[in-house]
Amino acid sequence: MSLIKRKIFFVGVSTLMVCGASAADLADHSVPSAPSYDAPGTFSWVGAYAGLHGGVAASKFNPFNNDRAPAVGAQVGYNFQAGSGVFGAELEGSYMNNEVRVPGGRVESRFRGAAKAKAGLGFDRTFVYGTAGVTTTEFEGRRLVSGSDKWKSGPDSWKQGYLFGGGVEHAFAGGVSAKIEYNYVINNAVRTPSGGTSSKSDLNDNVIKAGLNFRF
């Protein structure tokens, strides 16, 4: 091999060795890739729940007027979810003891049951919804005893009505959520006492309540 060829061969081998060492050095000192991170999942409202509620019922929208009465009870339900849309069904029972004046007497609404549908949007742990359903309410009529200031109770009756409203519910840790809800209940043509006879009155009321639900 001639001297020139030897030099060319030596330069080529040296160049390959230098390039290989540089590549190895870059590989050893490269920045390690960041570990993968799984973002937390969106909160799900799907499932069954049961809870308690308390509030006030009044014939007028203002919950602080003198005609208001306590309303306490319990509810059970189940929610479904599709994306941010949440919908479900709920059964509710309440005791109210709400008394209103009617021509010739008074009528007291006592127990109420409701079957409701709910639909709204879930913003992670906050659920904003509307609700509608049917109700059945026990009414007791009262009228003054002739010649005295005492009230006489008439026969109890149950009346079917309708319910509309909405609310907001927020979920906390441990499967507990708190809600505030408004219901407008329509009870048309309720039989009421009027002197020695009876008549019919529309006894609609407003219910504002707060409650706790326990999901399972």
Backbone as CSV, one residue per row, in Angstrom:
resi,resn,N_x,N_y,N_z,CA_x,CA_y,CA_z,C_x,C_y,C_z
1,MET,0.873,-1.184,0.000,0.000,0.000,0.000,0.901,1.223,0.000
2,SER,0.577,2.198,-0.845,1.389,3.396,-0.948,1.191,4.286,0.270
3,LEU,2.075,5.199,0.439,2.017,6.100,1.584,0.767,6.945,1.560
4,ILE,0.373,7.393,0.368,-0.822,8.239,0.274,-2.059,7.463,0.658
5,LYS,-2.123,6.221,0.178,-3.290,5.386,0.509,-3.348,5.110,1.998
6,ARG,-2.161,4.868,2.596,-2.132,4.632,4.041,-2.680,5.834,4.806
7,LYS,-2.271,7.023,4.396,-2.741,8.234,5.079,-4.258,8.387,4.962
8,ILE,-4.769,8.112,3.725,-6.216,8.226,3.521,-6.961,7.230,4.392
9,PHE,-6.457,5.998,4.447,-7.087,4.958,5.262,-7.061,5.340,6.731
10,PHE,-5.919,5.857,7.213,-5.784,6.245,8.620,-6.727,7.396,8.970
11,VAL,-6.857,8.366,8.083,-7.764,9.497,8.332,-9.201,9.023,8.383
12,GLY,-9.601,8.098,7.505,-10.976,7.580,7.480,-11.317,6.831,8.740
13,VAL,-10.397,5.964,9.184,-10.650,5.198,10.420,-10.738,6.133,11.609
14,SER,-9.860,7.111,11.678,-9.883,8.066,12.796,-11.193,8.844,12.823
15,THR,-11.667,9.250,11.627,-12.918,9.997,11.552,-14.089,9.163,12.046
16,LEU,-14.149,7.896,11.649,-15.224,7.012,12.100,-15.193,6.830,13.603
17,MET,-13.995,6.681,14.197,-13.871,6.516,15.649,-14.337,7.762,16.393
18,VAL,-13.988,8.941,15.869,-14.396,10.193,16.511,-15.901,10.367,16.458
19,CYS,-16.497,10.052,15.305,-17.957,10.187,15.154,-18.690,9.235,16.075
20,GLY,-18.164,8.003,16.182,-18.808,7.032,17.077,-18.734,7.473,18.519
21,ALA,-17.600,8.004,18.950,-17.456,8.469,20.328,-18.365,9.649,20.603
22,SER,-18.518,10.552,19.628,-19.407,11.704,19.822,-20.856,11.263,19.941
23,ALA,-21.262,10.282,19.131,-22.647,9.799,19.208,-22.921,9.140,20.539
24,ALA,-21.946,8.378,21.036,-22.112,7.737,22.339,-22.197,8.761,23.449
25,ASP,-21.405,9.819,23.326,-21.420,10.856,24.354,-22.756,11.589,24.381
26,LEU,-23.324,11.853,23.196,-24.629,12.512,23.130,-25.720,11.622,23.712
27,ALA,-25.641,10.344,23.451,-26.661,9.425,23.972,-26.621,9.356,25.483
28,ASP,-25.416,9.428,26.056,-25.278,9.300,27.505,-25.768,10.537,28.217
29,HIS,-25.681,11.703,27.541,-26.015,12.949,28.220,-27.346,13.542,27.742
30,SER,-28.147,12.770,27.051,-29.440,13.288,26.614,-30.391,13.420,27.792
31,VAL,-31.332,14.381,27.725,-32.295,14.616,28.803,-33.316,13.488,28.826
32,PRO,-33.540,12.843,29.983,-34.515,11.742,30.040,-35.929,12.258,29.749
33,SER,-36.721,11.408,29.117,-38.091,11.796,28.785,-38.914,11.952,30.050
34,ALA,-39.814,12.902,30.034,-40.660,13.153,31.210,-41.623,11.995,31.414
35,PRO,-41.871,11.623,32.650,-42.809,10.525,32.913,-44.212,10.890,32.450
36,SER,-44.944,9.901,31.997,-46.312,10.141,31.542,-47.194,10.543,32.718
37,TYR,-48.209,11.408,32.473,-49.108,11.904,33.517,-50.544,11.681,33.082
38,ASP,-51.282,10.986,33.884,-52.688,10.731,33.603,-53.536,11.776,34.310
39,ALA,-54.243,12.602,33.547,-55.100,13.632,34.129,-56.241,12.978,34.891
40,PRO,-56.659,13.566,36.011,-57.768,12.985,36.771,-59.052,12.968,35.956
41,GLY,-59.871,11.917,36.113,-61.103,11.783,35.369,-62.168,12.753,35.851
42,THR,-63.112,13.074,34.953,-64.223,13.938,35.315,-65.152,13.222,36.280
43,PHE,-65.704,13.953,37.242,-66.597,13.366,38.237,-67.852,12.815,37.563
44,SER,-68.306,11.651,38.022,-69.496,11.018,37.462,-70.658,11.089,38.454
45,TRP,-71.850,11.483,37.929,-73.060,11.537,38.735,-73.891,10.265,38.622
46,VAL,-73.390,9.284,37.917,-74.156,8.062,37.690,-74.298,7.266,38.981
47,GLY,-75.502,6.761,39.234,-75.707,5.875,40.371,-76.919,6.228,41.201
48,ALA,-77.180,5.373,42.197,-78.316,5.552,43.101,-77.924,6.431,44.280
49,TYR,-78.921,7.063,44.880,-78.685,7.896,46.055,-79.940,7.926,46.920
50,ALA,-79.758,8.320,48.163,-80.863,8.533,49.099,-80.459,9.681,50.008
51,GLY,-81.462,10.408,50.532,-81.116,11.546,51.367,-82.291,12.143,52.097
52,LEU,-82.019,13.259,52.764,-83.001,13.976,53.574,-83.051,15.428,53.126
53,HIS,-84.202,16.085,53.356,-84.318,17.501,53.011,-85.169,18.229,54.042
54,GLY,-85.009,19.535,54.086,-85.794,20.387,54.965,-85.890,21.776,54.379
55,GLY,-87.009,22.452,54.637,-87.186,23.783,54.095,-88.491,24.395,54.527
56,VAL,-89.045,25.254,53.683,-90.303,25.925,53.990,-91.238,25.833,52.795
57,ALA,-92.546,25.785,53.098,-93.592,25.810,52.075,-94.472,27.018,52.338
58,ALA,-94.858,27.723,51.285,-95.665,28.926,51.433,-96.518,29.117,50.192
59,SER,-97.683,29.734,50.390,-98.557,30.005,49.254,-97.997,31.106,48.368
60,LYS,-97.140,31.969,48.925,-96.497,33.019,48.167,-95.031,32.661,47.945
61,PHE,-94.429,33.279,46.916,-93.048,32.949,46.580,-92.082,33.349,47.688
62,ASN,-92.378,34.414,48.405,-91.498,34.897,49.471,-91.460,33.886,50.615
63,PRO,-90.313,33.230,50.870,-90.262,32.215,51.921,-90.276,32.793,53.326
64,PHE,-90.208,34.129,53.465,-90.155,34.752,54.787,-91.487,35.382,55.177
65,ASN,-92.553,35.118,54.412,-93.839,35.688,54.798,-94.436,34.884,55.952
66,ASN,-95.485,35.405,56.545,-96.054,34.797,57.748,-96.826,33.512,57.473
67,ASP,-97.109,33.209,56.222,-97.878,32.012,55.888,-97.006,30.786,55.645
68,ARG,-95.722,30.914,55.851,-94.840,29.785,55.569,-95.001,28.696,56.627
69,ALA,-94.623,27.476,56.257,-94.674,26.330,57.161,-93.469,25.441,56.887
70,PRO,-93.010,24.679,57.883,-91.860,23.800,57.647,-92.214,22.668,56.696
71,ALA,-91.218,22.209,55.973,-91.363,21.060,55.079,-90.131,20.176,55.244
72,VAL,-90.328,18.953,55.708,-89.213,18.034,55.929,-89.557,16.689,55.295
73,GLY,-88.536,15.957,54.875,-88.814,14.672,54.265,-87.560,13.967,53.795
74,ALA,-87.742,13.002,52.886,-86.652,12.176,52.383,-86.865,11.908,50.899
75,GLN,-85.789,11.506,50.228,-85.860,11.218,48.805,-84.906,10.087,48.435
76,VAL,-85.249,9.369,47.355,-84.374,8.357,46.763,-84.419,8.559,45.257
77,GLY,-83.321,8.226,44.567,-83.316,8.415,43.129,-82.150,7.724,42.462
78,TYR,-82.093,7.896,41.152,-81.002,7.317,40.357,-80.688,8.278,39.218
79,ASN,-79.389,8.486,38.969,-78.935,9.372,37.909,-78.241,8.606,36.794
80,PHE,-78.408,9.095,35.569,-77.670,8.639,34.400,-76.870,9.825,33.870
81,GLN,-75.857,9.535,33.039,-75.038,10.621,32.509,-74.556,10.273,31.111
82,ALA,-74.598,11.254,30.202,-74.061,11.140,28.855,-73.267,12.405,28.566
83,GLY,-71.946,12.316,28.617,-71.115,13.506,28.504,-71.346,14.405,29.704
84,SER,-71.651,15.674,29.460,-71.950,16.587,30.564,-73.438,16.591,30.922
85,GLY,-74.262,15.912,30.136,-75.689,15.846,30.422,-76.007,14.812,31.492
86,VAL,-76.776,15.214,32.479,-77.169,14.324,33.582,-78.691,14.322,33.661
87,PHE,-79.279,13.140,33.775,-80.718,13.032,33.905,-81.047,11.838,34.794
88,GLY,-82.228,11.882,35.416,-82.582,10.801,36.323,-84.010,10.912,36.801
89,ALA,-84.336,10.093,37.786,-85.685,10.050,38.360,-85.564,10.019,39.876
90,GLU,-86.577,10.574,40.561,-86.534,10.680,42.017,-87.925,10.509,42.611
91,LEU,-88.000,9.810,43.733,-89.217,9.705,44.535,-88.986,10.458,45.834
92,GLU,-89.985,11.251,46.245,-89.820,12.132,47.403,-91.074,12.101,48.270
93,GLY,-90.869,12.141,49.582,-91.975,12.250,50.514,-91.710,13.357,51.509
94,SER,-92.748,14.180,51.801,-92.560,15.331,52.694,-93.745,15.479,53.634
95,TYR,-93.459,16.007,54.822,-94.493,16.435,55.770,-94.395,17.941,55.893
96,MET,-95.553,18.645,55.739,-95.496,20.107,55.645,-96.276,20.845,56.728
97,ASN,-97.502,20.422,57.035,-98.322,21.137,58.017,-98.537,22.588,57.594
98,ASN,-98.856,22.787,56.307,-99.031,24.126,55.741,-100.522,24.458,55.694
99,GLU,-100.943,25.502,56.406,-102.358,25.856,56.503,-102.634,27.161,55.767
100,VAL,-103.693,27.166,54.945,-104.067,28.365,54.195,-105.551,28.650,54.408
101,ARG,-105.927,29.917,54.313,-107.328,30.325,54.445,-108.046,30.170,53.109
102,VAL,-109.270,29.693,53.186,-110.140,29.576,52.018,-111.497,30.145,52.403
103,PRO,-112.370,30.435,51.453,-113.703,30.953,51.803,-114.452,29.996,52.732
104,GLY,-114.795,30.483,53.926,-115.558,29.685,54.879,-114.738,28.777,55.760
105,GLY,-113.408,28.823,55.682,-112.631,27.941,56.544,-111.147,27.969,56.243
106,ARG,-110.488,26.874,56.582,-109.064,26.709,56.349,-108.805,25.312,55.819
107,VAL,-107.684,25.177,55.127,-107.266,23.875,54.626,-105.792,23.688,54.959
108,GLU,-105.472,22.528,55.490,-104.091,22.214,55.860,-103.567,21.115,54.942
109,SER,-102.442,21.391,54.290,-101.749,20.361,53.515,-100.735,19.694,54.435
110,ARG,-100.766,18.380,54.471,-99.980,17.667,55.474,-98.881,16.810,54.850
111,PHE,-99.261,15.714,54.230,-98.266,14.829,53.622,-98.303,14.976,52.107
112,ARG,-97.118,14.880,51.509,-97.035,14.972,50.048,-96.015,13.974,49.521
113,GLY,-96.402,13.268,48.473,-95.484,12.405,47.748,-95.301,12.938,46.349
114,ALA,-94.126,12.735,45.766,-93.834,13.250,44.432,-92.973,12.257,43.666
115,ALA,-93.266,12.106,42.383,-92.426,11.355,41.447,-91.908,12.349,40.424
116,LYS,-90.581,12.530,40.368,-90.010,13.616,39.576,-88.993,13.099,38.563
117,ALA,-88.911,13.791,37.438,-87.828,13.603,36.479,-86.876,14.789,36.604
118,LYS,-85.570,14.540,36.457,-84.557,15.583,36.575,-83.664,15.548,35.339
119,ALA,-83.249,16.713,34.875,-82.325,16.793,33.745,-81.547,18.095,33.838
120,GLY,-80.260,18.029,33.510,-79.445,19.234,33.568,-78.034,18.969,33.106
121,LEU,-77.104,19.816,33.534,-75.705,19.734,33.137,-74.825,19.548,34.360
122,GLY,-73.851,18.662,34.227,-72.880,18.456,35.284,-71.590,19.183,34.964
123,PHE,-71.211,20.141,35.794,-69.948,20.852,35.662,-68.988,20.258,36.679
124,ASP,-68.426,19.106,36.328,-67.598,18.314,37.237,-68.411,17.948,38.467
125,ARG,-68.136,18.538,39.626,-68.837,18.171,40.862,-70.096,19.011,41.131
126,THR,-70.466,19.891,40.231,-71.662,20.712,40.400,-72.690,20.344,39.336
127,PHE,-73.913,20.093,39.772,-75.002,19.654,38.902,-76.111,20.697,38.959
128,VAL,-76.410,21.333,37.829,-77.481,22.325,37.729,-78.612,21.685,36.925
129,TYR,-79.827,21.687,37.465,-80.888,20.893,36.839,-82.258,21.549,36.953
130,GLY,-83.146,21.083,36.103,-84.568,21.390,36.191,-85.305,20.117,36.546
131,THR,-86.503,20.255,37.098,-87.260,19.070,37.515,-88.747,19.291,37.277
132,ALA,-89.457,18.202,37.025,-90.903,18.245,36.822,-91.463,16.880,37.192
133,GLY,-92.724,16.870,37.645,-93.308,15.594,38.018,-94.739,15.729,38.494
134,VAL,-95.236,14.651,39.071,-96.599,14.611,39.604,-96.535,14.459,41.111
135,THR,-97.548,14.983,41.793,-97.601,14.931,43.250,-98.951,14.389,43.697
136,THR,-98.995,13.939,44.933,-100.258,13.634,45.600,-100.150,14.169,47.020
137,THR,-101.118,14.990,47.420,-101.060,15.709,48.694,-102.308,15.426,49.517
138,GLU,-102.100,15.221,50.829,-103.226,15.031,51.747,-103.660,16.394,52.279
139,PHE,-104.941,16.710,52.124,-105.502,17.958,52.618,-106.544,17.659,53.697
140,GLU,-106.549,18.504,54.727,-107.564,18.406,55.780,-108.278,19.748,55.881
141,GLY,-109.585,19.755,55.662,-110.366,20.980,55.742,-110.795,21.274,57.168
142,ARG,-110.901,22.564,57.503,-111.351,22.983,58.832,-112.317,24.155,58.686
143,ARG,-113.348,24.177,59.554,-114.302,25.287,59.559,-114.694,25.600,60.997
144,LEU,-115.138,26.816,61.225,-115.548,27.229,62.564,-116.833,26.531,62.981
145,VAL,-116.847,26.083,64.235,-118.072,25.507,64.791,-119.067,26.641,65.029
146,SER,-120.297,26.448,64.623,-121.305,27.496,64.732,-121.444,27.974,66.178
147,GLY,-121.370,29.301,66.390,-121.529,29.891,67.712,-120.304,29.806,68.587
148,SER,-119.118,29.461,68.053,-117.894,29.396,68.859,-116.712,29.811,68.016
149,ASP,-115.536,29.883,68.666,-114.325,30.229,67.940,-113.446,28.994,67.713
150,LYS,-114.020,27.797,67.830,-113.276,26.569,67.633,-113.407,26.093,66.186
151,TRP,-112.339,25.412,65.748,-112.307,24.892,64.387,-112.610,23.403,64.401
152,LYS,-113.402,22.962,63.474,-113.746,21.557,63.345,-113.077,20.999,62.089
153,SER,-112.415,19.871,62.272,-111.720,19.255,61.142,-112.710,18.495,60.270
154,GLY,-112.549,18.668,58.978,-113.372,17.924,58.040,-112.659,16.654,57.602
155,PRO,-113.238,15.936,56.664,-112.611,14.696,56.203,-111.331,14.976,55.423
156,ASP,-110.362,14.085,55.551,-109.130,14.203,54.785,-109.395,13.800,53.332
157,SER,-108.628,14.368,52.448,-108.729,13.999,51.039,-107.348,14.089,50.401
158,TRP,-107.126,13.280,49.392,-105.869,13.300,48.655,-106.131,13.883,47.271
159,LYS,-105.239,14.746,46.840,-105.410,15.437,45.561,-104.132,15.316,44.737
160,GLN,-104.300,14.912,43.476,-103.148,14.847,42.580,-102.831,16.220,42.027
161,GLY,-101.542,16.531,41.917,-101.107,17.816,41.383,-99.876,17.655,40.517
162,TYR,-99.248,18.795,40.234,-98.081,18.819,39.359,-96.990,19.689,39.988
163,LEU,-95.757,19.380,39.636,-94.614,20.047,40.241,-93.644,20.478,39.148
164,PHE,-93.115,21.707,39.286,-92.080,22.221,38.395,-91.041,22.933,39.250
165,GLY,-89.788,22.931,38.805,-88.771,23.633,39.582,-87.376,23.389,39.066
166,GLY,-86.416,23.623,39.924,-85.020,23.440,39.569,-84.143,23.564,40.798
167,GLY,-82.866,23.274,40.610,-81.958,23.340,41.748,-80.510,23.203,41.331
168,VAL,-79.642,23.204,42.312,-78.218,23.005,42.110,-77.709,22.082,43.211
169,GLU,-76.839,21.148,42.827,-76.302,20.168,43.776,-74.796,20.094,43.601
170,HIS,-74.077,20.000,44.716,-72.619,19.922,44.670,-72.148,18.700,45.440
171,ALA,-71.243,17.934,44.833,-70.749,16.693,45.430,-69.446,16.936,46.187
172,PHE,-69.349,16.303,47.341,-68.148,16.358,48.162,-67.514,14.963,48.213
173,ALA,-66.434,14.839,48.945,-65.782,13.544,49.084,-66.646,12.614,49.935
174,GLY,-66.431,11.321,49.765,-67.134,10.348,50.580,-68.536,10.032,50.114
175,GLY,-68.888,10.410,48.875,-70.213,10.089,48.351,-71.329,10.963,48.882
176,VAL,-71.007,12.132,49.438,-72.014,13.039,49.997,-72.166,14.248,49.078
177,SER,-73.393,14.687,48.865,-73.646,15.898,48.095,-74.727,16.716,48.788
178,ALA,-74.681,18.026,48.570,-75.662,18.946,49.158,-76.389,19.668,48.032
179,LYS,-77.686,19.949,48.240,-78.478,20.581,47.199,-79.366,21.673,47.767
180,ILE,-79.746,22.603,46.899,-80.787,23.595,47.159,-81.765,23.508,45.993
181,GLU,-83.058,23.408,46.303,-84.050,23.184,45.252,-85.307,24.006,45.505
182,TYR,-85.904,24.475,44.410,-87.179,25.181,44.469,-88.229,24.393,43.687
183,ASN,-89.424,24.238,44.265,-90.541,23.573,43.602,-91.784,24.459,43.646
184,TYR,-92.462,24.547,42.515,-93.779,25.174,42.476,-94.791,24.051,42.255
185,VAL,-95.699,23.880,43.220,-96.645,22.766,43.205,-98.037,23.294,42.896
186,ILE,-98.677,22.695,41.903,-100.012,23.111,41.462,-101.038,22.093,41.955
187,ASN,-101.990,22.563,42.769,-103.100,21.729,43.242,-104.400,22.454,42.893
188,ASN,-104.962,22.144,41.767,-106.166,22.824,41.307,-107.433,22.135,41.816
189,ALA,-108.448,22.953,42.117,-109.787,22.461,42.464,-109.767,21.490,43.638
190,VAL,-109.131,21.911,44.740,-109.143,21.107,45.965,-110.452,21.374,46.702
191,ARG,-111.160,20.328,47.097,-112.429,20.495,47.807,-112.175,21.059,49.197
192,THR,-112.854,22.159,49.524,-112.649,22.845,50.799,-113.998,23.149,51.438
193,PRO,-114.031,23.288,52.797,-115.293,23.598,53.473,-115.685,25.051,53.269
194,SER,-116.953,25.315,53.176,-117.468,26.679,53.052,-118.844,26.723,53.708
195,GLY,-118.864,27.082,54.985,-120.114,27.041,55.741,-120.567,25.611,55.914
196,GLY,-121.798,25.315,55.577,-122.288,23.959,55.701,-122.082,23.144,54.453
197,THR,-121.535,23.748,53.396,-121.292,23.027,52.153,-119.800,22.991,51.867
198,SER,-119.465,22.592,50.694,-118.063,22.573,50.318,-117.901,23.210,48.944
199,SER,-116.716,23.739,48.699,-116.394,24.341,47.412,-115.015,23.853,46.999
200,LYS,-114.509,24.393,45.902,-113.197,23.993,45.410,-112.308,25.214,45.273
201,SER,-111.054,25.056,45.695,-110.088,26.154,45.638,-108.778,25.652,45.044
202,ASP,-108.068,26.552,44.366,-106.730,26.234,43.869,-105.729,26.520,44.986
203,LEU,-105.030,25.479,45.437,-104.089,25.612,46.555,-102.677,25.320,46.060
204,ASN,-102.106,26.270,45.349,-100.743,26.125,44.843,-99.758,26.644,45.884
205,ASP,-98.578,26.054,45.940,-97.596,26.530,46.916,-96.186,26.480,46.364
206,ASN,-95.312,27.217,47.061,-93.895,27.306,46.731,-93.097,26.622,47.827
207,VAL,-92.188,25.753,47.441,-91.368,25.024,48.411,-89.900,25.296,48.108
208,ILE,-89.185,25.794,49.103,-87.746,26.002,49.007,-87.095,25.112,50.058
209,LYS,-86.160,24.262,49.617,-85.583,23.283,50.549,-84.113,23.063,50.264
210,ALA,-83.418,22.631,51.291,-82.022,22.218,51.192,-81.941,20.764,51.629
211,GLY,-80.991,20.032,51.085,-80.930,18.617,51.435,-79.540,18.038,51.278
212,LEU,-79.396,16.828,51.791,-78.174,16.052,51.658,-78.500,14.731,50.976
213,ASN,-77.647,14.313,50.043,-77.787,13.013,49.398,-76.553,12.166,49.666
214,PHE,-76.753,10.888,49.780,-75.671,9.934,50.007,-75.691,8.935,48.846
215,ARG,-74.658,8.954,48.025,-74.598,8.104,46.833,-74.003,6.752,47.185
216,PHE,-74.536,5.722,46.520,-74.019,4.367,46.752,-74.117,3.550,45.474
